[in-house]
Protein backbone atom coordinates (compact mmCIF):
# COMPACT_ATOMS: atom_id res chain seq x y z
CA UNK A 1 0.00 0.00 0.00
CA UNK A 2 2.66 2.57 1.01
CA UNK A 3 4.68 1.72 -2.10
CA UNK A 4 2.06 3.64 -4.12
CA UNK A 5 2.22 6.71 -1.84
CA UNK A 6 4.44 9.71 -2.42
CA UNK A 7 7.04 10.77 0.19
CA UNK A 8 4.56 12.88 2.15
CA UNK A 9 1.99 10.08 2.18
CA UNK A 10 4.59 7.58 3.43
CA UNK A 11 5.53 9.95 6.27
CA UNK A 12 1.88 10.14 7.32
CA UNK A 13 1.53 6.34 7.29
CA UNK A 14 4.79 5.96 9.24
CA UNK A 15 3.55 8.52 11.76
CA UNK A 16 0.30 6.61 12.16
CA UNK A 17 2.27 3.40 12.82
CA UNK A 18 4.39 5.20 15.42
CA UNK A 19 1.24 6.50 17.12
CA UNK A 20 -0.44 3.09 17.25
CA UNK A 21 2.81 1.47 18.41
CA UNK A 22 3.28 4.18 21.01
CA UNK A 23 -0.20 3.59 22.39
CA UNK A 24 0.51 -0.14 22.65
CA UNK A 25 3.90 0.48 24.29
CA UNK A 26 2.43 2.94 26.79
CA UNK A 27 -0.30 0.51 27.84
CA UNK A 28 2.26 -2.30 28.11
CA UNK A 29 4.46 -0.03 30.26
CA UNK A 30 1.58 0.82 32.57
CA UNK A 31 0.53 -2.81 33.02
CA UNK A 32 4.10 -3.99 33.61
CA UNK A 33 4.57 -1.23 36.20
CA UNK A 34 1.38 -2.30 37.98
CA UNK A 35 2.48 -5.94 38.01
CA UNK A 36 6.00 -4.99 39.02
CA UNK A 37 4.80 -2.92 41.96
CA UNK A 38 2.60 -5.79 43.09
CA UNK A 39 5.43 -8.36 42.81
CA UNK A 40 8.23 -6.06 44.02
CA UNK A 41 6.93 -3.92 46.93
CA UNK A 42 10.31 -2.30 47.68
CA UNK A 43 11.31 1.27 46.86
CA UNK A 44 13.89 0.30 44.23
CA UNK A 45 12.23 0.62 40.78
CA UNK A 46 12.97 -2.90 39.56
CA UNK A 47 10.18 -2.89 36.95
CA UNK A 48 11.62 0.21 35.28
CA UNK A 49 15.11 -1.31 35.29
CA UNK A 50 13.91 -4.59 33.76
CA UNK A 51 11.77 -2.81 31.17
CA UNK A 52 14.58 -0.50 30.10
CA UNK A 53 17.27 -3.19 29.91
CA UNK A 54 15.07 -5.64 28.04
CA UNK A 55 13.96 -2.82 25.74
CA UNK A 56 17.60 -1.98 24.99
CA UNK A 57 18.28 -5.61 24.11
CA UNK A 58 15.12 -5.81 22.00
CA UNK A 59 15.87 -2.63 20.07
CA UNK A 60 19.45 -3.76 19.49
CA UNK A 61 18.21 -7.12 18.18
CA UNK A 62 15.58 -5.49 16.02
CA UNK A 63 18.18 -3.19 14.47
CA UNK A 64 20.70 -5.99 14.08
CA UNK A 65 18.36 -8.32 12.24
CA UNK A 66 14.61 -7.83 12.12
CA UNK A 67 14.46 -4.27 10.79
CA UNK A 68 16.59 -5.26 7.80
CA UNK A 69 13.62 -7.35 6.65
CA UNK A 70 10.69 -5.05 7.46
CA UNK A 71 9.19 -2.04 5.71
CA UNK A 72 9.98 1.34 7.26
CA UNK A 73 6.42 1.76 8.58
CA UNK A 74 6.84 -1.36 10.74
CA UNK A 75 10.32 -0.32 11.84
CA UNK A 76 8.91 3.03 12.96
CA UNK A 77 5.87 1.50 14.65
CA UNK A 78 7.87 -1.07 16.58
CA UNK A 79 11.06 0.88 17.28
CA UNK A 80 9.95 4.45 17.89
CA UNK A 81 6.39 3.46 18.80
CA UNK A 82 6.25 0.33 20.96
CA UNK A 83 9.82 0.20 22.27
CA UNK A 84 10.05 3.99 22.53
CA UNK A 85 6.93 4.23 24.68
CA UNK A 86 7.75 1.11 26.68
CA UNK A 87 11.24 2.20 27.65
CA UNK A 88 11.68 5.69 28.99
CA UNK A 89 14.72 7.59 30.13
CA UNK A 90 12.41 10.08 31.81
CA UNK A 91 11.05 7.39 34.15
CA UNK A 92 14.58 6.38 35.08
CA UNK A 93 15.47 10.02 35.72
CA UNK A 94 12.45 10.63 37.96
CA UNK A 95 13.10 7.38 39.86
CA UNK A 96 16.72 8.43 40.50
CA UNK A 97 15.68 11.93 41.62
CA UNK A 98 13.07 10.46 43.99
CA UNK A 99 15.65 8.12 45.53
CA UNK A 100 18.10 11.00 45.97
CA UNK A 101 15.41 13.17 47.59
CA UNK A 102 14.49 10.34 49.96
CA UNK A 103 18.16 10.02 50.97
CA UNK A 104 18.76 6.71 49.22
CA UNK A 105 21.86 7.85 47.34
CA UNK A 106 23.32 4.35 47.03
CA UNK A 107 20.23 2.94 45.35
CA UNK A 108 20.02 5.99 43.07
CA UNK A 109 23.62 5.54 41.95
CA UNK A 110 23.19 1.79 41.45
CA UNK A 111 19.99 2.29 39.43
CA UNK A 112 21.58 4.98 37.25
CA UNK A 113 24.77 3.00 36.62
CA UNK A 114 23.05 -0.32 35.96
CA UNK A 115 20.55 1.36 33.65
CA UNK A 116 23.15 3.38 31.75
CA UNK A 117 25.95 0.85 31.45
CA UNK A 118 23.60 -2.12 31.39
CA UNK A 119 21.51 -0.46 28.68
CA UNK A 120 24.56 -0.03 26.47
CA UNK A 121 25.63 -3.62 27.08
CA UNK A 122 22.13 -4.98 26.42
CA UNK A 123 21.85 -2.93 23.21
CA UNK A 124 25.21 -4.21 22.01
CA UNK A 125 24.35 -7.81 22.90
CA UNK A 126 20.99 -7.55 21.18
CA UNK A 127 22.59 -6.07 18.07
CA UNK A 128 25.27 -8.76 18.02
CA UNK A 129 22.65 -11.46 18.50
CA UNK A 130 20.59 -10.08 15.62
CA UNK A 131 23.63 -9.62 13.38
CA UNK A 132 24.70 -13.18 14.20
CA UNK A 133 21.36 -14.52 12.99
CA UNK A 134 21.81 -12.63 9.73
CA UNK A 135 25.36 -13.95 9.33
CA UNK A 136 24.34 -17.56 10.03
CA UNK A 137 21.57 -17.29 7.44
CA UNK A 138 24.06 -16.02 4.85
CA UNK A 139 26.50 -18.83 5.62
CA UNK A 140 23.81 -21.49 5.09
CA UNK A 141 23.07 -20.28 1.57
HELIX and SHEET records of a PDB file:
HELIX    1   1 UNK A    2  UNK A    4  5                                   3    
HELIX    2   2 UNK A    7  UNK A   39  1                                  33    
HELIX    3   3 UNK A   46  UNK A   64  1                                  19    
HELIX    4   4 UNK A   66  UNK A   69  5                                   4    
HELIX    5   5 UNK A   72  UNK A   75  1                                   4    
HELIX    6   6 UNK A   76  UNK A   83  3                                   8    
HELIX    7   7 UNK A   84  UNK A   86  1                                   3    
HELIX    8   8 UNK A   89  UNK A  101  1                                  13    
HELIX    9   9 UNK A  105  UNK A  140  1                                  36    
END                                                                             
